[in-house]
Amino acid sequence: MKTELTVWTVDKGWDKSPKLSDAGLVIYFFGKKTPVAEKYAELKKWYPKAHLLGCSTGGEISGPDVLDDSVAVAALQFDNTPIATATTQVSSADDSFKAGKELAGILNKPDLRNIFLLSDGTSVNGSDLVRGIYDVVDARVIVTGGLAGDGADFKSTLVGLDAPPAEKMIAAVGFYGEAIQVSYGSVGGWSTFGPERRITKSKGNVLYELDGKPALDLYKQYLGDEANRLPGSALLFPLSIKPEHGSEHDIVRTIVGVDEKEKTMTFAGDVPEGFIAQLMRGDLAKLVEGATHAAELANTANASTGSLAILVSCIGRKLMLGQQISDETEAVAESFNYAIPTIGFYSYGEICHQQFTGKCSLHNQTMTVTLLSEK
């Protein structure tokens, strides 16, 4: 496998002239303010044989650097790995399970090993999307990826596959055969605070009540002045949910919208009734440690320079780390001894398996690393 990274910025244009003209797959991430249709056309010209898969972001990752309103690109040329692609559209989050089944139905061929997925970030229930995929494919298939971003605005996101990116799209690429090697790691680093509360009313990814009280009202009590900046400020205070008190395995959820009239909060993934919820807040050192741990988990095979590491980190981590945001991407690069090229984006949700359960889930507020290589 050969890999080539390039990046476009407003100030400098493209940093290098692409050379991997026989690439079969190009993955790219871009800010909403970039002239993406123009850049897509340039990529299509440079990589005429490649499928082009991309999405909008809350920030682009190119090597150890974190950029805004750039275009970060990775071109891949495989030696012995066939690939296939699939797309679908959704009108609302209610379509998510069906969309997952549709994508999986297209990609579910013999020797399917991995699906890398980019999804609309504001009109999709990521948990239902993952469930739909695994309603079709074997549980041994590794699925990773993330939900597209829109900075911290949560207005609309863009996803594209072999066409200029558009709203309410989901796109995926499937990797086949024994040559492809896929490993992953997904770690948070947030700390819980405040009392645990039971989710007493919810529907899918919409939270109505905690301990029988309007969820939004309780949430605002803890945010104080930050409540005036919802939903953006919620990125700094995600929610931990787990099946029962004392459970060691929690999932983090981030708010993607609020309804002031109904006093509800909408999350990127499910918030099941009966689960225990607790607020979380970040610690800079722990977040960076989490990124390092995710890279270590992904690099179990000690992959070489022929590999590519795709980083999907949460927009909430970017806001929390602020000017120190490159600390976590630098930590990942350092964990790989700077020998593995890295690319990625800041997302509205991360899709990855959990090391402790082996099951694929939608995560929020994690650094997720997918490592691709060929043997």
C-alpha positions as CSV (number, residue, x, y, z in Angstrom):
1,M,0.0,0.0,0.0
2,K,1.3,3.4,-0.9
3,T,0.0,6.6,0.7
4,E,0.3,10.3,-0.2
5,L,-0.8,13.2,1.9
6,T,-1.5,16.7,0.6
7,V,-3.1,19.8,2.2
8,W,-4.7,23.0,0.8
9,T,-4.8,26.2,2.8
10,V,-6.1,29.7,1.9
11,D,-2.7,31.2,2.5
12,K,-0.4,28.7,0.7
13,G,-2.6,26.7,-1.7
14,W,-1.6,23.1,-2.2
15,D,1.5,22.2,-0.3
16,K,2.8,19.8,-2.9
17,S,2.0,18.4,-6.4
18,P,0.3,15.0,-6.2
19,K,2.2,12.1,-7.7
20,L,0.2,9.0,-6.8
21,S,-1.9,9.2,-10.0
22,D,-2.8,5.4,-9.8
23,A,-4.4,5.8,-6.3
24,G,-7.7,3.9,-6.0
25,L,-9.1,5.8,-3.0
26,V,-8.8,9.5,-1.9
27,I,-10.1,10.5,1.5
28,Y,-10.4,14.2,2.2
29,F,-11.7,16.5,4.9
30,F,-12.6,20.2,4.6
31,G,-13.9,23.2,6.4
32,K,-17.4,24.5,5.4
33,K,-15.9,27.8,4.2
34,T,-13.5,26.2,1.7
35,P,-14.4,26.3,-2.1
36,V,-15.0,22.5,-1.9
37,A,-16.5,22.1,-5.3
38,E,-13.5,23.6,-6.9
39,K,-11.1,21.5,-4.8
40,Y,-13.1,18.4,-5.5
41,A,-12.6,19.0,-9.2
42,E,-8.9,19.4,-8.8
43,L,-8.6,16.2,-6.8
44,K,-10.6,14.3,-9.5
45,K,-8.2,15.6,-12.1
46,W,-5.1,14.6,-10.1
47,Y,-6.5,11.2,-9.1
48,P,-8.5,10.0,-12.1
49,K,-8.7,6.3,-11.1
50,A,-9.7,7.0,-7.5
51,H,-13.0,7.0,-5.6
52,L,-13.2,10.3,-3.7
53,L,-14.7,10.2,-0.2
54,G,-14.9,13.3,1.9
55,C,-16.9,15.4,4.5
56,S,-17.1,18.7,6.2
57,T,-15.5,19.1,9.6
58,G,-15.1,20.9,12.9
59,G,-11.4,21.1,12.0
60,E,-9.0,19.2,9.8
61,I,-6.0,17.1,10.8
62,S,-3.0,16.8,8.6
63,G,-0.1,15.1,10.2
64,P,0.4,16.5,13.7
65,D,-1.3,19.8,12.7
66,V,-4.9,20.9,13.3
67,L,-6.2,23.4,10.7
68,D,-9.4,25.3,10.0
69,D,-11.0,25.8,6.6
70,S,-8.4,23.8,4.8
71,V,-8.6,20.6,2.7
72,A,-6.6,17.7,4.1
73,V,-6.1,14.8,1.7
74,A,-4.9,11.2,1.8
75,A,-4.5,9.2,-1.4
76,L,-4.2,5.4,-1.1
77,Q,-2.9,3.0,-3.7
78,F,-3.6,-0.7,-2.8
79,D,-1.5,-3.6,-3.9
80,N,-3.9,-6.5,-3.2
81,T,-7.1,-5.0,-1.7
82,P,-10.3,-4.7,-3.7
83,I,-12.6,-1.9,-2.6
84,A,-16.3,-1.0,-3.2
85,T,-18.3,2.1,-2.4
86,A,-21.9,2.9,-1.4
87,T,-24.0,6.1,-0.7
88,T,-27.5,6.9,0.5
89,Q,-29.5,9.9,1.6
90,V,-31.6,10.5,4.7
91,S,-34.4,13.0,5.3
92,S,-34.3,12.8,9.1
93,A,-32.8,10.7,11.9
94,D,-35.7,8.3,11.6
95,D,-34.1,7.0,8.4
96,S,-30.8,6.0,10.0
97,F,-31.4,2.3,10.6
98,K,-32.8,1.9,7.1
99,A,-29.8,3.8,5.7
100,G,-27.4,1.6,7.5
101,K,-29.0,-1.5,6.1
102,E,-29.0,-0.1,2.6
103,L,-25.3,0.7,2.7
104,A,-24.4,-2.6,4.2
105,G,-26.5,-4.4,1.6
106,I,-24.4,-2.9,-1.2
107,L,-21.1,-3.6,0.5
108,N,-21.8,-7.0,2.0
109,K,-19.8,-9.2,-0.4
110,P,-17.6,-12.2,0.2
111,D,-14.3,-11.3,2.1
112,L,-15.6,-8.0,3.4
113,R,-13.2,-7.0,6.2
114,N,-13.7,-3.3,6.9
115,I,-16.2,-0.5,6.3
116,F,-15.0,3.1,6.7
117,L,-18.0,5.4,6.9
118,L,-18.7,9.2,6.7
119,S,-22.2,10.4,7.6
120,D,-24.2,13.5,7.8
121,G,-23.7,14.9,11.3
122,T,-27.0,16.7,12.1
123,S,-29.8,14.5,10.5
124,V,-28.6,11.0,11.5
125,N,-28.9,8.9,14.7
126,G,-25.5,7.3,14.7
127,S,-26.5,4.5,17.0
128,D,-29.3,3.4,14.6
129,L,-27.0,3.8,11.6
130,V,-24.5,1.3,13.2
131,R,-27.3,-1.1,14.2
132,G,-28.6,-1.0,10.6
133,I,-25.2,-2.0,9.2
134,Y,-24.8,-4.9,11.6
135,D,-28.3,-6.1,10.8
136,V,-26.8,-7.1,7.5
137,V,-23.0,-7.7,7.8
138,D,-21.2,-10.2,10.0
139,A,-20.2,-9.1,13.5
140,R,-16.5,-9.7,12.6
141,V,-16.5,-6.9,10.0
142,I,-14.8,-3.8,11.5
143,V,-16.7,-0.6,11.0
144,T,-15.1,2.8,11.8
145,G,-15.6,6.4,10.7
146,G,-17.5,9.4,12.0
147,L,-20.2,12.0,11.6
148,A,-19.4,15.1,9.6
149,G,-19.0,18.5,11.3
150,D,-19.9,22.1,10.8
151,G,-17.5,23.8,13.2
152,A,-19.5,24.4,16.4
153,D,-22.5,25.7,14.5
154,F,-24.6,22.4,14.2
155,K,-26.5,23.8,11.2
156,S,-25.7,21.5,8.3
157,T,-22.9,19.1,7.2
158,L,-21.7,17.9,3.9
159,V,-20.6,14.4,2.7
160,G,-19.6,13.3,-0.8
161,L,-18.5,10.2,-2.7
162,D,-17.4,10.6,-6.3
163,A,-19.5,13.8,-6.4
164,P,-19.3,17.3,-4.8
165,P,-20.3,17.0,-1.1
166,A,-24.0,17.6,-0.3
167,E,-26.3,17.7,2.7
168,K,-27.9,14.6,4.3
169,M,-25.6,12.1,2.6
170,I,-24.0,9.0,4.0
171,A,-21.1,7.4,2.2
172,A,-18.9,4.3,2.8
173,V,-16.1,2.3,1.4
174,G,-15.7,-1.4,1.9
175,F,-12.3,-3.2,2.0
176,Y,-12.0,-6.8,0.9
177,G,-9.6,-9.8,1.2
178,E,-7.0,-11.0,3.5
179,A,-4.3,-8.5,2.6
180,I,-6.0,-5.5,4.3
181,Q,-5.1,-5.1,7.9
182,V,-7.3,-2.9,10.1
183,S,-6.9,-2.0,13.8
184,Y,-8.4,0.7,15.9
185,G,-8.5,2.5,19.2
186,S,-11.0,4.8,20.8
187,V,-10.5,6.6,24.1
188,G,-12.0,9.6,25.9
189,G,-10.3,11.1,28.9
190,W,-13.2,13.0,30.4
191,S,-14.2,13.0,34.1
192,T,-17.7,12.8,35.6
193,F,-19.0,15.2,38.2
194,G,-22.3,15.9,39.9
195,P,-25.0,13.4,40.8
196,E,-26.0,10.4,38.8
197,R,-29.5,10.6,37.4
198,R,-31.7,8.0,35.7
199,I,-33.1,8.7,32.2
200,T,-36.8,8.4,32.9
201,K,-38.1,9.5,29.5
202,S,-36.4,9.4,26.1
203,K,-37.0,8.4,22.5
204,G,-34.1,7.3,20.4
205,N,-31.6,10.1,20.6
206,V,-33.9,12.7,22.2
207,L,-33.8,13.1,26.0
208,Y,-36.9,14.3,27.7
209,E,-36.5,13.7,31.4
210,L,-33.9,12.9,34.1
211,D,-35.3,11.6,37.4
212,G,-38.8,12.7,36.2
213,K,-37.7,16.3,35.6
214,P,-37.3,18.2,32.3
215,A,-33.8,17.3,31.1
216,L,-32.9,20.7,29.6
217,D,-33.8,22.5,32.8
218,L,-31.5,20.3,34.9
219,Y,-28.7,20.6,32.4
220,K,-28.9,24.4,32.4
221,Q,-28.6,24.4,36.2
222,Y,-25.1,23.0,35.9
223,L,-24.1,25.1,32.9
224,G,-24.8,28.4,34.6
225,D,-23.9,31.3,32.2
226,E,-22.8,28.8,29.6
227,A,-26.5,27.8,29.2
228,N,-27.0,31.0,27.1
229,R,-24.6,29.5,24.4
230,L,-26.4,26.1,23.9
231,P,-26.0,23.9,22.0
232,G,-22.4,24.9,21.4
233,S,-21.5,25.2,25.1
234,A,-22.7,21.6,25.6
235,L,-19.6,20.4,23.8
236,L,-17.7,21.2,26.9
237,F,-20.1,19.3,29.2
238,P,-20.9,15.9,27.6
239,L,-23.1,13.3,29.2
240,S,-21.9,9.9,30.4
241,I,-24.5,7.1,30.1
242,K,-24.4,3.5,31.4
243,P,-26.8,0.7,32.0
244,E,-26.8,0.8,35.8
245,H,-25.2,2.4,38.8
246,G,-21.7,1.0,39.3
247,S,-21.3,-0.1,35.7
248,E,-17.6,0.1,34.5
249,H,-18.5,0.6,30.9
250,D,-20.0,4.0,29.9
251,I,-20.6,5.7,26.6
252,V,-20.3,9.5,26.1
253,R,-23.0,11.5,24.4
254,T,-22.8,15.0,23.1
255,I,-25.8,17.4,22.5
256,V,-26.3,18.3,18.9
257,G,-29.5,20.3,19.4
258,V,-32.0,21.7,22.0
259,D,-35.7,22.3,22.0
260,E,-36.5,25.2,24.4
261,K,-40.3,24.7,24.1
262,E,-40.3,21.0,24.8
263,K,-37.3,21.2,27.2
264,T,-35.5,18.4,25.4
265,M,-32.0,17.7,24.2
266,T,-31.1,15.8,21.0
267,F,-27.9,13.8,21.0
268,A,-25.8,12.2,18.2
269,G,-26.7,8.7,19.4
270,D,-29.2,6.9,21.6
271,V,-29.9,7.8,25.2
272,P,-32.0,4.8,26.3
273,E,-34.6,5.0,29.0
274,G,-33.5,3.4,32.3
275,F,-29.8,4.2,31.8
276,I,-27.9,6.3,34.3
277,A,-26.6,9.7,33.2
278,Q,-24.0,11.9,34.6
279,L,-22.3,15.1,33.5
280,M,-18.7,15.2,32.4
281,R,-16.0,17.8,32.0
282,G,-12.5,17.8,30.5
283,D,-9.0,17.8,31.8
284,L,-6.4,18.8,29.3
285,A,-3.8,16.3,30.4
286,K,-6.3,13.4,30.5
287,L,-7.6,14.2,27.0
288,V,-4.1,14.1,25.6
289,E,-3.4,10.9,27.5
290,G,-6.6,9.5,26.0
291,A,-5.4,10.3,22.4
292,T,-2.0,8.6,23.1
293,H,-3.8,5.5,24.4
294,A,-6.1,5.3,21.4
295,A,-3.0,5.3,19.1
296,E,-1.4,2.6,21.2
297,L,-4.4,0.4,21.0
298,A,-4.6,0.9,17.2
299,N,-0.9,0.2,16.7
300,T,-0.9,-3.4,18.1
301,A,0.7,-4.7,14.9
302,N,3.5,-2.1,14.8
303,A,2.5,-0.9,11.3
304,S,5.0,0.7,9.0
305,T,5.2,3.7,6.7
306,G,3.0,1.9,4.2
307,S,0.1,2.4,6.6
308,L,-2.3,5.3,7.1
309,A,-3.8,6.4,10.4
310,I,-7.2,8.1,10.2
311,L,-8.0,10.2,13.2
312,V,-11.6,11.1,14.1
313,S,-11.8,13.3,17.2
314,C,-14.7,15.1,18.7
315,I,-15.4,18.8,18.1
316,G,-15.9,19.0,21.9
317,R,-12.3,18.0,22.5
318,K,-11.2,20.8,20.1
319,L,-13.1,23.4,22.0
320,M,-11.9,22.1,25.3
321,L,-8.2,21.9,24.3
322,G,-8.4,25.3,22.6
323,Q,-4.9,26.6,21.6
324,Q,-3.5,23.3,22.8
325,I,-5.5,21.3,20.4
326,S,-2.4,20.1,18.4
327,D,-1.2,18.5,21.6
328,E,-3.5,15.5,21.0
329,T,-2.6,15.1,17.3
330,E,1.0,15.5,18.1
331,A,0.7,12.8,20.8
332,V,-0.8,10.4,18.2
333,A,2.0,11.1,15.8
334,E,4.6,10.7,18.5
335,S,3.1,7.4,19.5
336,F,3.7,6.2,16.0
337,N,7.2,7.5,16.2
338,Y,6.2,9.9,13.3
339,A,6.6,6.9,10.9
340,I,2.9,6.5,10.0
341,P,1.1,9.3,8.1
342,T,-1.9,10.7,9.9
343,I,-5.0,12.5,8.6
344,G,-8.4,13.1,10.1
345,F,-11.1,15.5,11.3
346,Y,-13.1,16.9,14.2
347,S,-16.5,15.3,14.2
348,Y,-20.0,15.3,15.6
349,G,-19.6,11.6,16.5
350,E,-17.0,8.8,16.3
351,I,-17.8,5.3,15.0
352,C,-15.6,2.5,16.4
353,H,-15.6,-0.8,18.2
354,Q,-15.2,-0.8,21.9
355,Q,-12.1,-2.7,23.2
356,F,-13.9,-4.0,26.3
357,T,-17.0,-5.3,24.5
358,G,-15.8,-5.9,20.9
359,K,-19.0,-4.2,19.7
360,C,-19.2,-1.3,17.3
361,S,-20.9,1.9,18.7
362,L,-21.3,5.5,18.2
363,H,-19.1,7.5,20.6
364,N,-18.8,11.2,21.4
365,Q,-15.8,13.1,22.9
366,T,-13.3,10.4,22.0
367,M,-10.2,10.3,19.9
368,T,-10.7,7.4,17.5
369,V,-7.8,6.0,15.4
370,T,-8.3,3.6,12.5
371,L,-5.0,2.1,11.2
372,L,-5.0,0.7,7.6
373,S,-2.2,-1.3,6.1
374,E,-1.6,-4.2,3.8
375,K,0.4,-7.4,4.5
